[in-house]
C-alpha cells in the first residue's frame, strides 16, 4: 500500500465548534472507515500553522486517497490535500539511480 499525508484546514464555522471537536473527528473517521475500509491510519496530529490537522495513512491507490480528501471536505474541511509520501530511505535510494 502507498503512504499518504492528509493536510486539513477546517472551515471557520467548524473551527468555532471546539467543544464538539472529538465528536466531529469521530464522525469523520467513521465515515472514512465505512467508505474506504482498506485505509489504514498510522498517525493523527493537530498542528499549528497553515493547516489544522495532519494525518498519515496508507491506501491502495490514488482514487482511495482522493475519497479520503473528499470525505474530509464533506465533513467540514475548507481544504483537504492528500499527498503521496516516500520513505526517506527509499528516496535516497532513488537519488542514487539518477
C-alpha positions as a printed Julia matrix, in Angstrom:
98×3 Matrix{Float64}:
   0.0    0.0     0.0
   1.08   3.56   -0.65
   1.59   6.07    2.17
  -0.26   9.4     2.01
  -0.23  12.6     4.05
  -3.56  14.41    4.52
  -3.34  18.11    5.36
  -6.65  19.53    6.57
  -7.8   23.09    7.21
 -11.2   23.34    8.87
 -13.88  25.71    7.68
 -14.32  28.65   10.08
 -17.77  27.51   11.2
 -16.36  24.1    12.17
 -13.33  25.64   13.9
 -15.68  27.54   16.18
 -17.18  24.26   17.47
 -14.15  23.24   19.57
 -16.28  21.58   22.25
 -17.63  19.23   19.57
 -14.2   18.59   18.04
 -13.95  14.99   19.33
 -17.43  14.15   18.04
 -16.74  15.71   14.65
 -13.43  13.86   14.42
 -15.02  10.51   15.31
 -17.78  11.07   12.73
 -15.16  11.81   10.07
 -13.14   8.72   10.95
 -16.26   6.52   10.95
 -17.21   7.89    7.52
 -13.73   7.13    6.13
 -13.78   3.61    7.6
 -17.23   2.99    6.09
 -16.41   4.25    2.59
 -12.73   3.23    2.5
 -12.33   0.15    4.72
  -8.92  -0.64    3.25
  -7.4    2.63    4.55
  -5.04   2.19    7.5
  -4.29   5.26    9.6
  -0.78   5.49   11.0
  -0.93   8.8    12.88
  -3.21  11.78   13.56
  -1.87  15.16   14.71
  -3.38  18.54   15.44
  -0.87  21.13   14.22
  -0.28  24.85   14.48
   0.14  26.82   11.31
  -1.44  26.87    7.87
  -3.3   23.58    8.48
  -5.23  22.3    11.49
  -4.54  18.58   11.16
  -2.13  16.16    9.55
  -3.0   12.51    9.11
  -0.64   9.85    7.85
  -2.33   6.86    6.29
  -1.93   4.02    3.84
  -4.27   3.44    0.9
  -4.15   1.01   -2.01
  -4.38   3.68   -4.72
  -4.77   7.37   -5.53
  -8.54   7.04   -6.02
  -8.95   5.86   -2.42
  -6.74   8.73   -1.23
  -8.96  11.12   -3.19
 -12.01   9.69   -1.4
 -10.37  10.42    1.98
  -9.88  14.05    0.93
 -13.44  14.32   -0.4
 -14.86  12.83    2.8
 -12.85  15.4     4.77
 -14.33  18.23    2.76
 -17.82  16.77    3.14
 -17.29  16.76    6.93
 -16.26  20.38    7.43
 -12.81  20.8     5.92
 -12.24  24.01    3.99
  -9.33  22.27    2.28
  -8.08  18.7     2.39
  -4.95  17.75    0.48
  -3.69  14.19    0.18
  -0.1   13.79   -1.0
   1.85  10.63   -1.62
   4.84  10.07    0.63
   8.02   8.07    0.06
  10.06   6.76    2.99
  13.28   8.75    3.26
  15.49   5.67    2.87
  13.76   4.8    -0.41
  14.05   8.42   -1.55
  17.83   8.28   -1.02
  17.96   5.02   -2.99
  16.09   6.69   -5.85
  18.58   9.55   -5.97
  21.39   7.03   -6.46
  19.63   5.71   -9.56
  19.86   9.07  -11.3
